[in-house]
């Protein structure tokens, strides 16, 4: 699971969007935003509506500090 960069200004947000446009090769993107809960990080992967994998930043027993 990769770390996320923080953005603190409108210029940084525009730079982020320009990088995405270059990587994707399209300017037609849909953004989804969510509130971040500090201390919790998980990625859940579903295939055909069924949970197949859950990933955290921990070691399988404990999360990172």
mmCIF file as Biopython writes it, N, C-alpha, C and O atoms, coordinates in Angstrom:
data_model
#
loop_
_atom_site.group_PDB
_atom_site.id
_atom_site.type_symbol
_atom_site.label_atom_id
_atom_site.label_alt_id
_atom_site.label_comp_id
_atom_site.label_asym_id
_atom_site.label_entity_id
_atom_site.label_seq_id
_atom_site.pdbx_PDB_ins_code
_atom_site.Cartn_x
_atom_site.Cartn_y
_atom_site.Cartn_z
_atom_site.occupancy
_atom_site.B_iso_or_equiv
_atom_site.auth_seq_id
_atom_site.auth_asym_id
_atom_site.pdbx_PDB_model_num
ATOM 1   N N  . UNK A ? 1  ? 0.842   -1.163  0.000   1.0 0.0 1  A 1 
ATOM 2   C CA . UNK A ? 1  ? 0.000   0.000   0.000   1.0 0.0 1  A 1 
ATOM 3   C C  . UNK A ? 1  ? 0.890   1.228   0.000   1.0 0.0 1  A 1 
ATOM 4   O O  . UNK A ? 1  ? 1.794   1.340   0.828   1.0 0.0 1  A 1 
ATOM 5   N N  . UNK A ? 2  ? 0.645   2.147   -0.914  1.0 0.0 2  A 1 
ATOM 6   C CA . UNK A ? 2  ? 1.505   3.310   -1.072  1.0 0.0 2  A 1 
ATOM 7   C C  . UNK A ? 2  ? 1.063   4.458   -0.183  1.0 0.0 2  A 1 
ATOM 8   O O  . UNK A ? 2  ? -0.105  4.553   0.193   1.0 0.0 2  A 1 
ATOM 9   N N  . UNK A ? 3  ? 2.005   5.328   0.150   1.0 0.0 3  A 1 
ATOM 10  C CA . UNK A ? 3  ? 1.682   6.530   0.910   1.0 0.0 3  A 1 
ATOM 11  C C  . UNK A ? 3  ? 1.053   7.561   -0.001  1.0 0.0 3  A 1 
ATOM 12  O O  . UNK A ? 3  ? 1.273   7.551   -1.213  1.0 0.0 3  A 1 
ATOM 13  N N  . UNK A ? 4  ? 0.279   8.438   0.578   1.0 0.0 4  A 1 
ATOM 14  C CA . UNK A ? 4  ? -0.346  9.520   -0.158  1.0 0.0 4  A 1 
ATOM 15  C C  . UNK A ? 4  ? 0.376   10.816  0.158   1.0 0.0 4  A 1 
ATOM 16  O O  . UNK A ? 4  ? 0.796   11.037  1.294   1.0 0.0 4  A 1 
ATOM 17  N N  . UNK A ? 5  ? 0.523   11.673  -0.844  1.0 0.0 5  A 1 
ATOM 18  C CA . UNK A ? 5  ? 1.117   12.989  -0.619  1.0 0.0 5  A 1 
ATOM 19  C C  . UNK A ? 5  ? 0.043   13.967  -0.186  1.0 0.0 5  A 1 
ATOM 20  O O  . UNK A ? 5  ? -1.118  13.852  -0.578  1.0 0.0 5  A 1 
ATOM 21  N N  . UNK A ? 6  ? 0.444   14.927  0.624   1.0 0.0 6  A 1 
ATOM 22  C CA . UNK A ? 6  ? -0.468  15.996  1.036   1.0 0.0 6  A 1 
ATOM 23  C C  . UNK A ? 6  ? -0.377  17.151  0.049   1.0 0.0 6  A 1 
ATOM 24  O O  . UNK A ? 6  ? 0.665   17.377  -0.567  1.0 0.0 6  A 1 
ATOM 25  N N  . UNK A ? 7  ? -1.466  17.868  -0.093  1.0 0.0 7  A 1 
ATOM 26  C CA . UNK A ? 7  ? -1.517  19.058  -0.933  1.0 0.0 7  A 1 
ATOM 27  C C  . UNK A ? 7  ? -2.017  20.208  -0.072  1.0 0.0 7  A 1 
ATOM 28  O O  . UNK A ? 7  ? -3.054  20.107  0.583   1.0 0.0 7  A 1 
ATOM 29  N N  . UNK A ? 8  ? -1.261  21.310  -0.084  1.0 0.0 8  A 1 
ATOM 30  C CA . UNK A ? 8  ? -1.588  22.429  0.793   1.0 0.0 8  A 1 
ATOM 31  C C  . UNK A ? 8  ? -1.960  23.707  0.058   1.0 0.0 8  A 1 
ATOM 32  O O  . UNK A ? 8  ? -2.280  24.708  0.699   1.0 0.0 8  A 1 
ATOM 33  N N  . UNK A ? 9  ? -1.925  23.699  -1.267  1.0 0.0 9  A 1 
ATOM 34  C CA . UNK A ? 9  ? -2.256  24.921  -1.997  1.0 0.0 9  A 1 
ATOM 35  C C  . UNK A ? 9  ? -2.950  24.576  -3.308  1.0 0.0 9  A 1 
ATOM 36  O O  . UNK A ? 9  ? -2.916  23.434  -3.766  1.0 0.0 9  A 1 
ATOM 37  N N  . UNK A ? 10 ? -3.578  25.581  -3.901  1.0 0.0 10 A 1 
ATOM 38  C CA . UNK A ? 10 ? -4.237  25.391  -5.197  1.0 0.0 10 A 1 
ATOM 39  C C  . UNK A ? 10 ? -3.214  25.035  -6.275  1.0 0.0 10 A 1 
ATOM 40  O O  . UNK A ? 10 ? -3.504  24.227  -7.157  1.0 0.0 10 A 1 
ATOM 41  N N  . UNK A ? 11 ? -2.017  25.631  -6.213  1.0 0.0 11 A 1 
ATOM 42  C CA . UNK A ? 11 ? -0.967  25.310  -7.196  1.0 0.0 11 A 1 
ATOM 43  C C  . UNK A ? 11 ? -0.559  23.844  -7.110  1.0 0.0 11 A 1 
ATOM 44  O O  . UNK A ? 11 ? -0.386  23.189  -8.138  1.0 0.0 11 A 1 
ATOM 45  N N  . UNK A ? 12 ? -0.403  23.316  -5.881  1.0 0.0 12 A 1 
ATOM 46  C CA . UNK A ? 12 ? -0.047  21.901  -5.722  1.0 0.0 12 A 1 
ATOM 47  C C  . UNK A ? 12 ? -1.154  21.000  -6.257  1.0 0.0 12 A 1 
ATOM 48  O O  . UNK A ? 12 ? -0.876  19.951  -6.838  1.0 0.0 12 A 1 
ATOM 49  N N  . UNK A ? 13 ? -2.393  21.400  -6.066  1.0 0.0 13 A 1 
ATOM 50  C CA . UNK A ? 13 ? -3.509  20.620  -6.592  1.0 0.0 13 A 1 
ATOM 51  C C  . UNK A ? 13 ? -3.508  20.618  -8.114  1.0 0.0 13 A 1 
ATOM 52  O O  . UNK A ? 13 ? -3.763  19.583  -8.729  1.0 0.0 13 A 1 
ATOM 53  N N  . UNK A ? 14 ? -3.223  21.766  -8.735  1.0 0.0 14 A 1 
ATOM 54  C CA . UNK A ? 14 ? -3.136  21.829  -10.202 1.0 0.0 14 A 1 
ATOM 55  C C  . UNK A ? 14 ? -1.977  20.971  -10.723 1.0 0.0 14 A 1 
ATOM 56  O O  . UNK A ? 14 ? -2.114  20.315  -11.756 1.0 0.0 14 A 1 
ATOM 57  N N  . UNK A ? 15 ? -0.845  20.969  -10.021 1.0 0.0 15 A 1 
ATOM 58  C CA . UNK A ? 15 ? 0.292   20.135  -10.416 1.0 0.0 15 A 1 
ATOM 59  C C  . UNK A ? 15 ? -0.066  18.652  -10.331 1.0 0.0 15 A 1 
ATOM 60  O O  . UNK A ? 15 ? 0.294   17.871  -11.212 1.0 0.0 15 A 1 
ATOM 61  N N  . UNK A ? 16 ? -0.775  18.269  -9.269  1.0 0.0 16 A 1 
ATOM 62  C CA . UNK A ? 16 ? -1.233  16.885  -9.119  1.0 0.0 16 A 1 
ATOM 63  C C  . UNK A ? 16 ? -2.123  16.497  -10.301 1.0 0.0 16 A 1 
ATOM 64  O O  . UNK A ? 16 ? -1.939  15.442  -10.906 1.0 0.0 16 A 1 
ATOM 65  N N  . UNK A ? 17 ? -3.081  17.352  -10.618 1.0 0.0 17 A 1 
ATOM 66  C CA . UNK A ? 17 ? -3.998  17.050  -11.714 1.0 0.0 17 A 1 
ATOM 67  C C  . UNK A ? 17 ? -3.260  16.934  -13.046 1.0 0.0 17 A 1 
ATOM 68  O O  . UNK A ? 17 ? -3.583  16.062  -13.853 1.0 0.0 17 A 1 
ATOM 69  N N  . UNK A ? 18 ? -2.281  17.792  -13.288 1.0 0.0 18 A 1 
ATOM 70  C CA . UNK A ? 18 ? -1.497  17.719  -14.522 1.0 0.0 18 A 1 
ATOM 71  C C  . UNK A ? 18 ? -0.746  16.390  -14.611 1.0 0.0 18 A 1 
ATOM 72  O O  . UNK A ? 18 ? -0.664  15.804  -15.690 1.0 0.0 18 A 1 
ATOM 73  N N  . UNK A ? 19 ? -0.195  15.905  -13.487 1.0 0.0 19 A 1 
ATOM 74  C CA . UNK A ? 19 ? 0.496   14.606  -13.477 1.0 0.0 19 A 1 
ATOM 75  C C  . UNK A ? 19 ? -0.474  13.477  -13.818 1.0 0.0 19 A 1 
ATOM 76  O O  . UNK A ? 19 ? -0.134  12.567  -14.574 1.0 0.0 19 A 1 
ATOM 77  N N  . UNK A ? 20 ? -1.686  13.539  -13.254 1.0 0.0 20 A 1 
ATOM 78  C CA . UNK A ? 20 ? -2.694  12.514  -13.525 1.0 0.0 20 A 1 
ATOM 79  C C  . UNK A ? 20 ? -3.069  12.520  -14.996 1.0 0.0 20 A 1 
ATOM 80  O O  . UNK A ? 20 ? -3.156  11.460  -15.616 1.0 0.0 20 A 1 
ATOM 81  N N  . UNK A ? 21 ? -3.296  13.712  -15.568 1.0 0.0 21 A 1 
ATOM 82  C CA . UNK A ? 21 ? -3.639  13.809  -16.986 1.0 0.0 21 A 1 
ATOM 83  C C  . UNK A ? 21 ? -2.540  13.190  -17.854 1.0 0.0 21 A 1 
ATOM 84  O O  . UNK A ? 21 ? -2.836  12.483  -18.817 1.0 0.0 21 A 1 
ATOM 85  N N  . UNK A ? 22 ? -1.270  13.454  -17.515 1.0 0.0 22 A 1 
ATOM 86  C CA . UNK A ? 22 ? -0.155  12.882  -18.292 1.0 0.0 22 A 1 
ATOM 87  C C  . UNK A ? 22 ? -0.133  11.354  -18.179 1.0 0.0 22 A 1 
ATOM 88  O O  . UNK A ? 22 ? 0.071   10.658  -19.173 1.0 0.0 22 A 1 
ATOM 89  N N  . UNK A ? 23 ? -0.343  10.840  -16.967 1.0 0.0 23 A 1 
ATOM 90  C CA . UNK A ? 23 ? -0.303  9.384   -16.764 1.0 0.0 23 A 1 
ATOM 91  C C  . UNK A ? 23 ? -1.472  8.672   -17.437 1.0 0.0 23 A 1 
ATOM 92  O O  . UNK A ? 23 ? -1.292  7.617   -18.046 1.0 0.0 23 A 1 
ATOM 93  N N  . UNK A ? 24 ? -2.654  9.241   -17.330 1.0 0.0 24 A 1 
ATOM 94  C CA . UNK A ? 24 ? -3.856  8.594   -17.847 1.0 0.0 24 A 1 
ATOM 95  C C  . UNK A ? 24 ? -4.032  8.847   -19.342 1.0 0.0 24 A 1 
ATOM 96  O O  . UNK A ? 24 ? -4.609  8.022   -20.051 1.0 0.0 24 A 1 
ATOM 97  N N  . UNK A ? 25 ? -3.537  9.979   -19.818 1.0 0.0 25 A 1 
ATOM 98  C CA . UNK A ? 25 ? -3.681  10.311  -21.224 1.0 0.0 25 A 1 
ATOM 99  C C  . UNK A ? 25 ? -5.051  10.846  -21.577 1.0 0.0 25 A 1 
ATOM 100 O O  . UNK A ? 25 ? -5.440  10.823  -22.745 1.0 0.0 25 A 1 
ATOM 101 N N  . UNK A ? 26 ? -5.790  11.326  -20.594 1.0 0.0 26 A 1 
ATOM 102 C CA . UNK A ? 26 ? -7.135  11.840  -20.818 1.0 0.0 26 A 1 
ATOM 103 C C  . UNK A ? 26 ? -7.402  12.973  -19.841 1.0 0.0 26 A 1 
ATOM 104 O O  . UNK A ? 26 ? -6.827  13.019  -18.753 1.0 0.0 26 A 1 
ATOM 105 N N  . UNK A ? 27 ? -8.277  13.883  -20.237 1.0 0.0 27 A 1 
ATOM 106 C CA . UNK A ? 27 ? -8.680  14.964  -19.340 1.0 0.0 27 A 1 
ATOM 107 C C  . UNK A ? 27 ? -10.080 14.708  -18.793 1.0 0.0 27 A 1 
ATOM 108 O O  . UNK A ? 27 ? -10.635 15.553  -18.091 1.0 0.0 27 A 1 
ATOM 109 N N  . UNK A ? 28 ? -10.651 13.555  -19.105 1.0 0.0 28 A 1 
ATOM 110 C CA . UNK A ? 28 ? -11.983 13.203  -18.619 1.0 0.0 28 A 1 
ATOM 111 C C  . UNK A ? 28 ? -11.848 12.281  -17.407 1.0 0.0 28 A 1 
ATOM 112 O O  . UNK A ? 28 ? -11.786 11.059  -17.549 1.0 0.0 28 A 1 
ATOM 113 N N  . UNK A ? 29 ? -11.804 12.869  -16.233 1.0 0.0 29 A 1 
ATOM 114 C CA . UNK A ? 29 ? -11.631 12.113  -14.999 1.0 0.0 29 A 1 
ATOM 115 C C  . UNK A ? 29 ? -12.776 12.409  -14.042 1.0 0.0 29 A 1 
ATOM 116 O O  . UNK A ? 29 ? -13.375 13.483  -14.087 1.0 0.0 29 A 1 
ATOM 117 N N  . UNK A ? 30 ? -13.069 11.461  -13.190 1.0 0.0 30 A 1 
ATOM 118 C CA . UNK A ? 30 ? -14.058 11.632  -12.136 1.0 0.0 30 A 1 
ATOM 119 C C  . UNK A ? 30 ? -13.326 11.537  -10.802 1.0 0.0 30 A 1 
ATOM 120 O O  . UNK A ? 30 ? -12.613 10.564  -10.555 1.0 0.0 30 A 1 
ATOM 121 N N  . UNK A ? 31 ? -13.495 12.530  -9.950  1.0 0.0 31 A 1 
ATOM 122 C CA . UNK A ? 31 ? -12.850 12.543  -8.644  1.0 0.0 31 A 1 
ATOM 123 C C  . UNK A ? 31 ? -13.835 12.123  -7.569  1.0 0.0 31 A 1 
ATOM 124 O O  . UNK A ? 31 ? -15.013 12.480  -7.615  1.0 0.0 31 A 1 
ATOM 125 N N  . UNK A ? 32 ? -13.341 11.360  -6.599  1.0 0.0 32 A 1 
ATOM 126 C CA . UNK A ? 32 ? -14.102 10.990  -5.421  1.0 0.0 32 A 1 
ATOM 127 C C  . UNK A ? 32 ? -13.243 11.354  -4.218  1.0 0.0 32 A 1 
ATOM 128 O O  . UNK A ? 32 ? -12.072 10.980  -4.157  1.0 0.0 32 A 1 
ATOM 129 N N  . UNK A ? 33 ? -13.807 12.071  -3.274  1.0 0.0 33 A 1 
ATOM 130 C CA . UNK A ? 33 ? -13.059 12.443  -2.072  1.0 0.0 33 A 1 
ATOM 131 C C  . UNK A ? 33 ? -13.760 11.888  -0.841  1.0 0.0 33 A 1 
ATOM 132 O O  . UNK A ? 33 ? -14.979 11.725  -0.812  1.0 0.0 33 A 1 
ATOM 133 N N  . UNK A ? 34 ? -12.955 11.605  0.166   1.0 0.0 34 A 1 
ATOM 134 C CA . UNK A ? 34 ? -13.466 11.087  1.428   1.0 0.0 34 A 1 
ATOM 135 C C  . UNK A ? 34 ? -12.686 11.720  2.564   1.0 0.0 34 A 1 
ATOM 136 O O  . UNK A ? 34 ? -11.529 12.103  2.396   1.0 0.0 34 A 1 
ATOM 137 N N  . UNK A ? 35 ? -13.317 11.829  3.710   1.0 0.0 35 A 1 
ATOM 138 C CA . UNK A ? 35 ? -12.621 12.300  4.900   1.0 0.0 35 A 1 
ATOM 139 C C  . UNK A ? 35 ? -11.592 11.262  5.320   1.0 0.0 35 A 1 
ATOM 140 O O  . UNK A ? 35 ? -11.832 10.061  5.198   1.0 0.0 35 A 1 
ATOM 141 N N  . UNK A ? 36 ? -10.451 11.719  5.811   1.0 0.0 36 A 1 
ATOM 142 C CA . UNK A ? 36 ? -9.412  10.812  6.283   1.0 0.0 36 A 1 
ATOM 143 C C  . UNK A ? 36 ? -9.550  10.649  7.796   1.0 0.0 36 A 1 
ATOM 144 O O  . UNK A ? 36 ? -9.687  11.632  8.524   1.0 0.0 36 A 1 
ATOM 145 N N  . UNK A ? 37 ? -9.514  9.418   8.256   1.0 0.0 37 A 1 
ATOM 146 C CA . UNK A ? 37 ? -9.528  9.120   9.677   1.0 0.0 37 A 1 
ATOM 147 C C  . UNK A ? 37 ? -8.086  8.819   10.072  1.0 0.0 37 A 1 
ATOM 148 O O  . UNK A ? 37 ? -7.522  7.819   9.629   1.0 0.0 37 A 1 
ATOM 149 N N  . UNK A ? 38 ? -7.482  9.672   10.898  1.0 0.0 38 A 1 
ATOM 150 C CA . UNK A ? 38 ? -6.086  9.455   11.307  1.0 0.0 38 A 1 
ATOM 151 C C  . UNK A ? 38 ? -5.946  8.149   12.062  1.0 0.0 38 A 1 
ATOM 152 O O  . UNK A ? 38 ? -6.792  7.784   12.879  1.0 0.0 38 A 1 
ATOM 153 N N  . UNK A ? 39 ? -4.858  7.453   11.769  1.0 0.0 39 A 1 
ATOM 154 C CA . UNK A ? 39 ? -4.545  6.219   12.472  1.0 0.0 39 A 1 
ATOM 155 C C  . UNK A ? 39 ? -5.158  4.983   11.842  1.0 0.0 39 A 1 
ATOM 156 O O  . UNK A ? 39 ? -4.976  3.879   12.354  1.0 0.0 39 A 1 
ATOM 157 N N  . UNK A ? 40 ? -5.872  5.140   10.756  1.0 0.0 40 A 1 
ATOM 158 C CA . UNK A ? 40 ? -6.508  3.989   10.118  1.0 0.0 40 A 1 
ATOM 159 C C  . UNK A ? 40 ? -6.210  4.025   8.628   1.0 0.0 40 A 1 
ATOM 160 O O  . UNK A ? 40 ? -6.443  5.036   7.966   1.0 0.0 40 A 1 
ATOM 161 N N  . UNK A ? 41 ? -5.700  2.934   8.108   1.0 0.0 41 A 1 
ATOM 162 C CA . UNK A ? 41 ? -5.424  2.847   6.691   1.0 0.0 41 A 1 
ATOM 163 C C  . UNK A ? 41 ? -5.673  1.412   6.237   1.0 0.0 41 A 1 
ATOM 164 O O  . UNK A ? 41 ? -5.041  0.476   6.726   1.0 0.0 41 A 1 
ATOM 165 N N  . UNK A ? 42 ? -6.585  1.256   5.313   1.0 0.0 42 A 1 
ATOM 166 C CA . UNK A ? 42 ? -6.906  -0.079  4.819   1.0 0.0 42 A 1 
ATOM 167 C C  . UNK A ? 42 ? -7.344  0.032   3.363   1.0 0.0 42 A 1 
ATOM 168 O O  . UNK A ? 42 ? -8.005  0.995   2.977   1.0 0.0 42 A 1 
ATOM 169 N N  . UNK A ? 43 ? -6.975  -0.944  2.574   1.0 0.0 43 A 1 
ATOM 170 C CA . UNK A ? 43 ? -7.440  -1.045  1.191   1.0 0.0 43 A 1 
ATOM 171 C C  . UNK A ? 43 ? -8.141  -2.389  1.051   1.0 0.0 43 A 1 
ATOM 172 O O  . UNK A ? 43 ? -7.556  -3.435  1.332   1.0 0.0 43 A 1 
ATOM 173 N N  . UNK A ? 44 ? -9.386  -2.356  0.621   1.0 0.0 44 A 1 
ATOM 174 C CA . UNK A ? 44 ? -10.164 -3.574  0.435   1.0 0.0 44 A 1 
ATOM 175 C C  . UNK A ? 44 ? -10.357 -3.811  -1.051  1.0 0.0 44 A 1 
ATOM 176 O O  . UNK A ? 44 ? -10.745 -2.902  -1.784  1.0 0.0 44 A 1 
ATOM 177 N N  . UNK A ? 45 ? -10.086 -5.033  -1.499  1.0 0.0 45 A 1 
ATOM 178 C CA . UNK A ? 45 ? -10.194 -5.382  -2.921  1.0 0.0 45 A 1 
ATOM 179 C C  . UNK A ? 45 ? -11.326 -6.386  -3.102  1.0 0.0 45 A 1 
ATOM 180 O O  . UNK A ? 45 ? -11.367 -7.438  -2.465  1.0 0.0 45 A 1 
ATOM 181 N N  . UNK A ? 46 ? -12.237 -6.022  -3.989  1.0 0.0 46 A 1 
ATOM 182 C CA . UNK A ? 46 ? -13.392 -6.871  -4.275  1.0 0.0 46 A 1 
ATOM 183 C C  . UNK A ? 46 ? -13.329 -7.342  -5.727  1.0 0.0 46 A 1 
ATOM 184 O O  . UNK A ? 46 ? -12.914 -6.591  -6.609  1.0 0.0 46 A 1 
ATOM 185 N N  . UNK A ? 47 ? -13.733 -8.560  -5.966  1.0 0.0 47 A 1 
ATOM 186 C CA . UNK A ? 47 ? -13.901 -9.093  -7.315  1.0 0.0 47 A 1 
ATOM 187 C C  . UNK A ? 47 ? -15.304 -9.662  -7.420  1.0 0.0 47 A 1 
ATOM 188 O O  . UNK A ? 47 ? -15.688 -10.551 -6.660  1.0 0.0 47 A 1 
ATOM 189 N N  . UNK A ? 48 ? -16.058 -9.140  -8.365  1.0 0.0 48 A 1 
ATOM 190 C CA . UNK A ? 48 ? -17.437 -9.594  -8.580  1.0 0.0 48 A 1 
ATOM 191 C C  . UNK A ? 48 ? -18.262 -9.489  -7.300  1.0 0.0 48 A 1 
ATOM 192 O O  . UNK A ? 48 ? -19.070 -10.369 -7.001  1.0 0.0 48 A 1 
ATOM 193 N N  . UNK A ? 49 ? -18.053 -8.389  -6.534  1.0 0.0 49 A 1 
ATOM 194 C CA . UNK A ? 49 ? -18.826 -8.149  -5.329  1.0 0.0 49 A 1 
ATOM 195 C C  . UNK A ? 49 ? -18.391 -8.952  -4.116  1.0 0.0 49 A 1 
ATOM 196 O O  . UNK A ? 49 ? -19.064 -8.925  -3.086  1.0 0.0 49 A 1 
ATOM 197 N N  . UNK A ? 50 ? -17.270 -9.670  -4.221  1.0 0.0 50 A 1 
ATOM 198 C CA . UNK A ? 50 ? -16.796 -10.501 -3.107  1.0 0.0 50 A 1 
ATOM 199 C C  . UNK A ? 50 ? -15.423 -10.024 -2.637  1.0 0.0 50 A 1 
ATOM 200 O O  . UNK A ? 50 ? -14.520 -9.811  -3.446  1.0 0.0 50 A 1 
ATOM 201 N N  . UNK A ? 51 ? -15.274 -9.858  -1.313  1.0 0.0 51 A 1 
ATOM 202 C CA . UNK A ? 51 ? -13.998 -9.429  -0.756  1.0 0.0 51 A 1 
ATOM 203 C C  . UNK A ? 51 ? -12.950 -10.504 -0.993  1.0 0.0 51 A 1 
ATOM 204 O O  . UNK A ? 51 ? -13.135 -11.653 -0.593  1.0 0.0 51 A 1 
ATOM 205 N N  . UNK A ? 52 ? -11.839 -10.135 -1.648  1.0 0.0 52 A 1 
ATOM 206 C CA . UNK A ? 52 ? -10.784 -11.111 -1.913  1.0 0.0 52 A 1 
ATOM 207 C C  . UNK A ? 52 ? -9.477  -10.779 -1.192  1.0 0.0 52 A 1 
ATOM 208 O O  . UNK A ? 52 ? -8.615  -11.644 -1.041  1.0 0.0 52 A 1 
ATOM 209 N N  . UNK A ? 53 ? -9.325  -9.495  -0.733  1.0 0.0 53 A 1 
ATOM 210 C CA . UNK A ? 53 ? -8.075  -9.145  -0.061  1.0 0.0 53 A 1 
ATOM 211 C C  . UNK A ? 53 ? -8.259  -7.859  0.721   1.0 0.0 53 A 1 
ATOM 212 O O  . UNK A ? 53 ? -8.939  -6.938  0.269   1.0 0.0 53 A 1 
ATOM 213 N N  . UNK A ? 54 ? -7.655  -7.802  1.888   1.0 0.0 54 A 1 
ATOM 214 C CA . UNK A ? 54 ? -7.604  -6.591  2.694   1.0 0.0 54 A 1 
ATOM 215 C C  . UNK A ? 54 ? -6.154  -6.292  3.035   1.0 0.0 54 A 1 
ATOM 216 O O  . UNK A ? 54 ? -5.425  -7.190  3.454   1.0 0.0 54 A 1 
ATOM 217 N N  . UNK A ? 55 ? -5.723  -5.050  2.864   1.0 0.0 55 A 1 
ATOM 218 C CA . UNK A ? 55 ? -4.328  -4.674  3.080   1.0 0.0 55 A 1 
ATOM 219 C C  . UNK A ? 55 ? -4.266  -3.499  4.042   1.0 0.0 55 A 1 
ATOM 220 O O  . UNK A ? 55 ? -5.036  -2.546  3.923   1.0 0.0 55 A 1 
ATOM 221 N N  . UNK A ? 56 ? -3.336  -3.573  5.008   1.0 0.0 56 A 1 
ATOM 222 C CA . UNK A ? 56 ? -3.059  -2.436  5.888   1.0 0.0 56 A 1 
ATOM 223 C C  . UNK A ? 56 ? -1.578  -2.113  5.779   1.0 0.0 56 A 1 
ATOM 224 O O  . UNK A ? 56 ? -0.839  -2.804  5.078   1.0 0.0 56 A 1 
ATOM 225 N N  . UNK A ? 57 ? -1.150  -1.082  6.457   1.0 0.0 57 A 1 
ATOM 226 C CA . UNK A ? 57 ? 0.261   -0.729  6.471   1.0 0.0 57 A 1 
ATOM 227 C C  . UNK A ? 57 ? 1.015   -1.429  7.602   1.0 0.0 57 A 1 
ATOM 228 O O  . UNK A ? 57 ? 2.194   -1.149  7.815   1.0 0.0 57 A 1 
ATOM 229 N N  . UNK A ? 58 ? 0.383   -2.296  8.299   1.0 0.0 58 A 1 
ATOM 230 C CA . UNK A ? 58 ? 1.011   -3.002  9.415   1.0 0.0 58 A 1 
ATOM 231 C C  . UNK A ? 58 ? 1.775   -4.227  8.949   1.0 0.0 58 A 1 
ATOM 232 O O  . UNK A ? 58 ? 2.024   -4.406  7.757   1.0 0.0 58 A 1 
ATOM 233 N N  . UNK A ? 59 ? 2.149   -5.082  9.924   1.0 0.0 59 A 1 
ATOM 234 C CA . UNK A ? 59 ? 2.927   -6.288  9.630   1.0 0.0 59 A 1 
ATOM 235 C C  . UNK A ? 59 ? 2.068   -7.547  9.647   1.0 0.0 59 A 1 
ATOM 236 O O  . UNK A ? 59 ? 2.599   -8.657  9.676   1.0 0.0 59 A 1 
ATOM 237 N N  . UNK A ? 60 ? 0.766   -7.388  9.631   1.0 0.0 60 A 1 
ATOM 238 C CA . UNK A ? 60 ? -0.131  -8.537  9.685   1.0 0.0 60 A 1 
ATOM 239 C C  . UNK A ? 60 ? -0.666  -8.785  11.082  1.0 0.0 60 A 1 
ATOM 240 O O  . UNK A ? 60 ? -1.682  -9.461  11.247  1.0 0.0 60 A 1 
ATOM 241 N N  . UNK A ? 61 ? 0.007   -8.245  12.090  1.0 0.0 61 A 1 
ATOM 242 C CA . UNK A ? 61 ? -0.427  -8.367  13.480  1.0 0.0 61 A 1 
ATOM 243 C C  . UNK A ? 61 ? -0.710  -6.988  14.065  1.0 0.0 61 A 1 
ATOM 244 O O  . UNK A ? 61 ? -1.738  -6.782  14.709  1.0 0.0 61 A 1 
ATOM 245 N N  . UNK A ? 62 ? 0.214   -6.035  13.838  1.0 0.0 62 A 1 
ATOM 246 C CA . UNK A ? 62 ? 0.096   -4.687  14.360  1.0 0.0 62 A 1 
ATOM 247 C C  . UNK A ? 62 ? 0.205   -3.671  13.214  1.0 0.0 62 A 1 
ATOM 248 O O  . UNK A ? 62 ? 0.904   -3.902  12.227  1.0 0.0 62 A 1 
ATOM 249 N N  . UNK A ? 63 ? -0.495  -2.556  13.364  1.0 0.0 63 A 1 
ATOM 250 C CA . UNK A ? 63 ? -0.359  -1.468  12.407  1.0 0.0 63 A 1 
ATOM 251 C C  . UNK A ? 63 ? 0.940   -0.728  12.652  1.0 0.0 63 A 1 
ATOM 252 O O  . UNK A ? 63 ? 1.632   -0.976  13.639  1.0 0.0 63 A 1 
ATOM 253 N N  . UNK A ? 64 ? 1.262   0.175   11.756  1.0 0.0 64 A 1 
ATOM 254 C CA . UNK A ? 64 ? 2.491   0.960   11.929  1.0 0.0 64 A 1 
ATOM 255 C C  . UNK A ? 64 ? 2.223   2.132   12.855  1.0 0.0 64 A 1 
ATOM 256 O O  . UNK A ? 64 ? 1.079   2.554   13.022  1.0 0.0 64 A 1 
ATOM 257 N N  . UNK A ? 65 ? 3.276   2.651   13.451  1.0 0.0 65 A 1 
ATOM 258 C CA . UNK A ? 65 ? 3.141   3.806   14.337  1.0 0.0 65 A 1 
ATOM 259 C C  . UNK A ? 65 ? 3.809   5.010   13.733  1.0 0.0 65 A 1 
ATOM 260 O O  . UNK A ? 65 ? 3.802   6.085   14.333  1.0 0.0 65 A 1 
#
